[in-house]
Amino acid sequence: CLLVKGWKAGASWSFPRGKKNKDEEDHACAIRE
């Protein structure tokens, strides 16, 4: 999750392996990626 800042700012970023779920925590995304 290199685009966490954009997500926390209220933006919707597209990740290389799909979008991060709204209810998915940042650390969960990092583990998945």
C-alpha positions as CSV (number, residue, x, y, z in Angstrom):
1,C,0.0,0.0,0.0
2,L,2.1,2.9,-1.2
3,L,-1.0,5.1,-1.8
4,V,-2.4,5.0,1.7
5,K,-2.0,8.8,2.0
6,G,-4.3,9.4,-0.9
7,W,-6.9,7.0,0.5
8,K,-6.8,8.6,3.9
9,A,-7.2,12.0,2.2
10,G,-10.5,10.8,0.9
11,A,-9.4,9.9,-2.6
12,S,-10.0,6.5,-4.3
13,W,-6.8,5.1,-5.6
14,S,-6.4,2.1,-7.8
15,F,-3.8,-0.4,-6.6
16,P,-1.8,-2.8,-8.8
17,R,-3.8,-5.7,-7.5
18,G,-7.2,-4.1,-7.3
19,K,-8.8,-1.4,-5.1
20,K,-8.6,-1.4,-1.3
21,N,-11.9,-2.1,0.3
22,K,-13.5,0.7,2.3
23,D,-13.7,-1.5,5.4
24,E,-10.2,-2.9,4.9
25,E,-7.6,-1.6,7.3
26,D,-4.3,-0.2,6.0
27,H,-2.2,-2.9,7.7
28,A,-4.5,-5.6,6.2
29,C,-3.9,-4.2,2.7
30,A,-0.2,-4.1,3.3
31,I,-0.3,-7.8,4.3
32,R,-2.4,-8.7,1.3
33,E,-0.1,-6.8,-1.1
